[in-house]
Amino acid sequence: MPNISSVSEFLLLAFADTRELQLLHFALFLGIYLAALLGNGLILSAVACDHRLHTPMYFFLLNLALLDLGCISTTLPKAMANALWDTRAISYQGCAAQVFFFVFLIVAEFSLLTAMAYDRYVAICKPLHYGSLVGSRACAQMAAAAWGSGFLTAVLHTANTFSLPLCYGNVVDQFFCEIPHILKLSCSNTYLREVRALVFSVFLAFGCFIFILVSYVQIFRAVLSIPSEQGKHKAFSTCLPHLAVVSLFISTAIFAYLKPPSISSPSLDLVVAFLYSMVPPVVNPLIYSMRNQELKNAVRKLFPYLLL
């Protein structure tokens, strides 16, 4: 067994060896980051400033935009800095902070997506009871539960992961500090404790996904009974993209954390991490802004020269 050494920093994945390709990666990441900032920033501004959008659905959307901004800001700026300054290093404390905030925001976002599915289910399937079931107090409680579950999960996994002795170097084969890649550096059997915690968390997430799926089955059944074609189109245009993003999010995240080592490869791990960490923060604003006339009108009112 290799000697256990004190790790003061980790080395993240190098995207390219040549300076030109490094700058190309920096430009690509910068474009993705600016798109996420712009899209989620517009949603935050529109919902906060337009009193007509102070409803449960837009309250959840505001929280989702905050989580998306936080999630992509946890991983991408460091990757951009490493590509720009031709380095791979991240401090031990910085890696621990990245793991904590990433898990916190990812878990909170998925919990919030579950609450959003419930909100749409009540709005479409039980419209007469919507005011009593999804009032302002219930919305605040569901949002608090989402953020709280993310915080507690992040504390658990960060404490478990960074209490492990590391003796297989300090190279993390990912563009950010991802728990499965840090566990590969451990030489102690105590890493199985964190593996069990990850499996438990993934099964909880899968349970939430089943709840979301069942909610949308009920929604689609209710929508198909609507006589108005315009009503069907509006409901499907909102729900189907939401379900598609949730499916992409949960499937890639589960694959990233539970995939067998035999099919692991740097390129596959990179693609999967990109899909679940960077695609949703960029795509969510497009789905909710382009498919929602009320939100588009609010953005136009705030920014009349912005083309939407």
ABEGO torsion letter per residue (X at the ends): XBBBBBBABBBBBBABABAAAAAAAAAAAAAAAAAAAAAAAAAAAAAAABAAABBAAAAAAAAAAAAAAAAAAAAAAAAAAAAAAGBABBBAAAAAAAAAAAAAAAAAAAAAAAAAAAAAAAAAABAAAAAAABBAAAAAAAAAAAAAAAAAAAAAAAAAAAABBBAAEABBBBABBBAAAAAAABABAAAAAAAAAAAAAAAAAAAAAAAAAAAAAAAAAAAAABABAAAAAAAAAAAAAAAAAAAAAAAAAAAAAABBAAABBAAAAAAAAAAAAAAAAAAAAAAAAAABAAAAAAAAAABAABBX
